[in-house]
Amino acid sequence: MEEILFGIGISALAGALATVAGAAEDTESDIGSQGDPNSQVQLAPQMGYVHRIYNKAISGEPPAYGLWVALAAGIAWALMAIQYNAILALIIGSAVAVFVQGVYATTAYLGRTASLAKFEQPVYIDILKSVTTVTMAHAFVAVFTTVTMCFLIIEALGHPFPLPLMGLVWGIALGAAGSATGNPFYGKERQYQNYPFGAGLPISASGDIVRYAEAGQRSSLDNGWFTSKGAGPASGICFGLIVFFELWRTILFEPFAAGWGAVIAGAVIIIVFMVIDRMVETWARKTYGPYTTAEAVTEEEATA
Amino acid sequence: MSALGGGSAGGEGINPAASVIALVIVLASVGIAYVVYPAALIPLIGVIVGGVLISFGVHFVPVGGAPAAMGQAPGIATGVAMLAAGGGLAGLFGGAWAAEMGIWVALGAGAMGGGLLMAITCLMVNVVYVYAMGIPAASGKVDKDPITGDTYEGYRSQGTEGHGLPFISYVGGVIGGILAGAGGTLIYLELLSVYQEALPSFLGMTPEGMQTLAVSLAGIFAVGMFLVAAVLTAYNITGTIEGPHDPKFKRWPRAVIGSSAACAACGLVAILLVVI
């Protein structure tokens, strides 16, 4: 009984760490424009919209975070092998991984922006100085929490994977959850804030991203401020739920039916989430209703 | 003829010559494995089946790529291989944890791990679309959801091909995660069984001493082969797919043939690494 309680406590702690990781990962990628919305940041100057948005599509978020978390985990693992204190090893590993992220971010920004020179897009050195360090700080939070979560899963829950492999697996999952959940909010709600709320972006409007703020030109730091209120927490909840339920169902139900208990619990949890999704979808259809054309709205108003 | 002039659309059909070459690669790999290390025959077939499961499963995953990030197309706003890897590797995590409970329980745990990641991710995608962006789900490929019967005419905003995750895409995502998770776990378990048997005799290590090495090697090869199968499938899909109702779904036999050949070759290398 005590062992199960301990396991559930570790699951909750790992879930909490994953929640922070998801939120930091998404905010980092939104500040740096690393996810799919980067296509618009890259496209905008080609359509004549020169901007001051950071542009560092190093790779898709899952392989990028797979690399950084695995790197942090690998260094921490090596340091622990020579008897370093575990917490110190995790911090040093994460710090080294973040320097690698910073190098990638710098070269990506310079390379991608310089390739737009023929469209008169300048390389802004002040952006490089001010935004790169902010993405590095967010990346540190995401990498450190994920690698700590991996350490807990191995040391406290007894998973057979070595730390670097565990870091690779959960780093890729972190990037997948963060990019899937967070990209639409940054891509549509922030980059195309001047287009109507409650509708997708017309394909013909691609590239016309918002470039001006309340005062002066919009900075990527503003984008981090905006997305940390929506996409960041949503990504955090997403990754936190994934980690928590994955651990919880195994810890609590694996002893039943020779291991099949955890499988059945997984199936039940999936069905519950499926029902919730259907409720969300139905709610949206009932509440928002079908789209109406401008003529239909005018007719309705005239009738009223 | 230039690279720019080449067409990107691969078409729907199966290329007979390429399929025969793939079959030859599979048979040659299996034959070499049998000659070099007969005990590796069944594990190699398991690896090939794992690759087939991953490749078939990836076709179910609704991936919208960059257009989905602007609400211009339905699906999840990330790449095909990225998302499938996330789901499949979460499954691999669960499957590896349950490895000592037997192959069927481990496969079930791996499948549920992948399905769980996709179920939660797909739900959160819809939550963001509906509550943070005020956009209802609408398919761009069909006018009526094959499962719920919901019609999408009128729910697509102007100038887009639909948005969000309709229920059929959600179900597709979960099925894709389940198949990919099971496939990744199967590759891991088969390679682990070869390494646990071969490493002590070939390296002269004790079974306890080589456990970490066997787990690490099997895990990293499973991750690698997972990406091989997922990326090959992403090339077959060419961009975005909505799920099992998408016309592109019919292309799956091609990717399955290609992935089986690729996984056979990679599996052979993974086995030869420890037995030569």
Interface residues (C-beta under 8 A of the other chain):
Chain A: G35 D36 P37 S39 Q40 G60 E61 P62 P63 H159 P160 F161 P162 L165 M166 L168 V169 W170 I172 A173 G175 A176 A177 S179 A180 T181 G182 N183 P184 F185 Y186 G187 K188 E189 Q191 Y192 F197 G198 A199 G200 L201 P202 I203 S204 A205 S206 G230 A231 A234 S235 I237 C238 L241 I242 F245 E246 R249 T250 E254 A258 G259 W260 A262 V263 G266 A267 I269 I270 F273 M274 I276 D277 R278 V280 E281 W283 A284 R285 Y288 P290 Y291
Chain B: G65 A66 P67 A68 A69 M70 G71 Q72 I76 A77 T78 G79 A81 M82 L83 A85 G86 G87 L89 A90 L92 F93 G94 A96 W97 A98 A99 M101 G102 V105 G108 A109 A111 M112 G113 G115 L116 L117 A119 I120 T121 C122 L123 M124 V125 N126 V127 V128 Y129 V130 Y131 A132 M133 G134 I135 P136 A137 T148 D150 E153 G154 Y155 R156 S157 Q158 G159 T160 E161 G162 H163 G164 L165 P166 F167 Y170 V171 V174 Q211 T212 V215 S216 G219 I220 V223
